Amino acid sequence: MRNLLYLVVLIVLFFLTGCATTDDLKAMRSELNQSVEDKLAVIDANVVVLRKELGKNAEALAQTRKGNANTAADITDLRDNVQQLRGQVEALKKDISRGTKKEEEYKEKIDSILLKVNFIENFLEIGKKDGSSESGDKTKAAGNAVTRDPTKKQDKETMYSTSYQTFKEGNYDKARAEFESFLAAYPDSEYSDNAQFWIGECYFFQKNYEKAILEYEKVTKNFPGGNKVPYALLKQGLSFLKLNDKTSARLILQQVIKDYPNTNQARIARSKLQEIK
């Protein structure tokens, strides 16, 4: 730009002083044209680069939208499953009330269905983590600090999603190790209470109830404001029942009912308390 202004000033001076010859003017005009063409070439090149980048961004956006659509479809399927399971429970309860089925015969089946409902609803809570108002202030603040860097956010989400996928596939040893690595890297992210809960679940499904109880306890102690606390307390109570420690189970299930009334966890806790004699 300075060279261009310089040439224009020279042309004006030559005209004013009358010292410029025809050859001088031609030379300056040629130089001016060349300078303009060079700058236009640079602009054209930048436009080409920008168009390519816009094309890549558009493609990435399309893939993201497709992924979101698939996720939404999966969640819809899960919600439908919950409704179907609830319908089965209601049908069994009606059969029992009419006397067409023995309560003892179907009580275990009802409890099994309720646990499935609880488990699916656990999964559905994952998609609500980012906007959940139930997360603790400390967890939110730390999570926001970590996710300011888009690269770190992507790495964190990828790491968590990979661990969760491993868990869903039933590879509990590997999933537990991956969740532990996630917590070591991101101890206070918005996914950390989830990761800690799934570690407890890994032990629970491996029937290692003592260790499951200890891992569920970490959820309630390390993430008291997180939305996995009622789930962890319920599963602690169920773990104590599996160990035939009815006293501990009764205390924890009563705590679930007291602290989280009108929830699925409280309903399951009431059902289990009726079994404890």
N, C-alpha and C positions, 0 to 999 in steps of 0.2 A: 504493500500500500504506500509506503514512503517513496519507493522508486517511482511509482505512478504519479504521485503528487509532484515529485521532483521534475519529471519530464514535462508535466503540464506547465509548471512554473517557468521552465526554460523556454517552452514554446511561446508563452506570453511575453517573456522578456525579449526574445528574438524579434517578435512582432513590434514591440514597443520601441526598441532601439534601432530597428531597421537593419541590424547587422546579420540577420540570418539569410543564408543563401538558399536557393531551391534544393540543392543537394543536402544541406543540413536539415531542412524541414523533412525531406523524404526519409532521411536516416532516423530522425527522431520519431517520425510517424511509424516507421517500420518497427522500431524498438518498442514503442508504446503498444502497437498491435500484438507483438510477440508476448509482451508482459501480460496483457489482458488474456490472450489465448492460454498462456501457462496457468494463470489463476483459474480460468474456466475449466481447464483439464483437471486441476486439483479438486475443484468443486464437484465435477462429474464423477471422479473416482470416489469421493466421500459419499455421494448419493448412492452409488452402486453398493458400497459397503453397508450403508444404512438399510438399503432394501433387503440385503441378504440377512442382516440381523433381525429385521422385522419379520422376514419369512420364518426364521428359526423360532422366534418368539411365538408366532402364530401357531406353528406346529406343536410347540411345547404346551401352549394353552389348550389346543385341541385334545392332546393326550391327557392333560390334567382333567379337563371336563369329562372325558370318557371314563377316566378312573373314578371320578366323583360319582358319575352315573352308576357305575358298577357297584360302588360301595353302597350307594343309596338303595339299589336293588337288593343287595345282600341283607341290609338292615331291615328292609320291608319283609323279606322272607323270614327273618328271625322273629319279627313281631307277629307275623302270621302263625309261626310255630308256637309262640307263647299263647296266643288266643286258642289254638287247637288244644294245647295241653290243658289250659284252664277249662275248656269245654269238657274234656275227659274227666277232670276232677269233679266238676259239677254233676256230670252224669252218674259217676260212681257214688257220690254223696246221696243223690236222689234214690238210687237203687238200695242203698243202705237204709235210708229213712223209710222206704216202703216195705222193708223187710225181705226184699227179693235177693239180697246179697248179705252175707255175714260180714259184720264190721271187721272182725279180726282177720278175715280172709283177704280183705281189700285195703286194710289200713296201710300195710307196707307199700302196696302199689300206689296209693294216693301220695304217701310221703315221697316216694321215688319220683313221681311226676312233679311234685312241688319243688323238689331239689333241682330238677331239670329246668323248671321255670326260673328259679333263682339263678341258676348257672347262666342261662341265656341272657337274663337281664344284667348280669355281671358284664357280659361282653358288650351289651348295648351301651353301657356307661362309658366305654372307652372313647367313643366318638364325641362325648360331651365334655371331655376334659378341658379343652381350650377355653370354653366359655362358661364353665361351671362356676357358680357363685359360692359353692360349698368348699372350694379349695382354700387352704389357709393362706393368710397374707404373706407369710414367710415363703411358702412354696411358690406363690405367684410371682413375688418380687425376684426370687432367685431364678425362676423359669424365664422371666422377661429379660433378665440380665444375660442369660446364656443365649437366648434366641435373637439377640440383636444382630448377631452375625449370621446372615442367611446360610452360609456354608455350614456353620456349626448346627444350625437348626435342622438342615437337611440330614447331616450325619446323625444327629440325635434321633430323629424320627425314623430314619432307615434302620438304625441299630435296634430301636424298640420294636418296630414292625417285624423285623427278622426274628427277634427273640419270641415274639408273640405267635408268629407263624409256626415256629418250632414247637411251641407249647401246644397249639391246636392239633399238630400232627401226632401228639402223644409221645414225643421224644423228651421225656421229663428231665433226664439227667443233663442233656445238652441244653435244654431250655433254661434250666436252673442256672447253669454256668453262664449262659448268655445274659440272663437278667442280672446276675451278680456283677458281671463286667459292665453292664449298663449303669448300675448303681455306683460303681467305682468311678466311672467317667462323669456321670450326671447325678450326684447325690441329692440335689434339691430342684430337679426339674418338675414340670407339670405332669410327667409320666412316672415319677419315682415311686409314688405310693402304689400305683398300679403294678409296677415291676416287683415291688416287695410283696404284694399280695400274691402274685403269680408264683413267686418262689415258694410261699406256703402251700399253694395249690399243687405244685409239683410234688412236694412231700406227701400231701394228703392223698393224691391219686396213686402214689406208690405205697400207701398204707403205712407210711412212717409218721405216725400221728404225733409222737413226742416232738420231733423236729418241726412238724407243721405248726404245732402250738407255739413254739418259740418264734417262728417266722411271722405268724399272724400277730404275735405280740409286738413285733417291731413296727407293724403297720399302725397300731394304736398309739405307740409311744413316739415314733419318729414323725408321723404324719397325722396328728390328732384332728386337724381341720380338713383332711381329705375325705372324699366320698366313699372310700373303701373301708372305713372303720366299721360300720355295721355288718358288712360282709365278713370282715376278719373276725369280729366277735362271734358271729353265728357259727362260723367254721371252727373256731376254737371250742365252742360248746359241743359241736358235733364230734370233734376229735376226742374230747374228754369222754363222750359217750362211747366212742369206739374202744377206748381204753378201759371202759367200765368204771370210770371215776364219776359216779353220779352226783356226788356232792359238788365238785368243781363245775360240772356241766350245768347243774341246776342254777348255781350262782351266776354264771355267765349268761345263760339263756334269759334269766330274769333281768339282767342288766340290759340285754338287747330290747326286751319288751318295754322297760322303763325309759331308756334313752331314745329309742327309735320306734315309738308307737305308730300304728297305722301304716306299717311297711310290710313288704313280703317277708323280710327277715323276722319281724316280730310275729307274724302269723305262723311261720315255720317253727319259731322258738316255742310258741304256745302249744303247738302240736307235739313237739318233742317233750315238753314238760309234762304233758298228760301221760306219757309213757313211763316217766321216772317214778318209781314207787319207793 
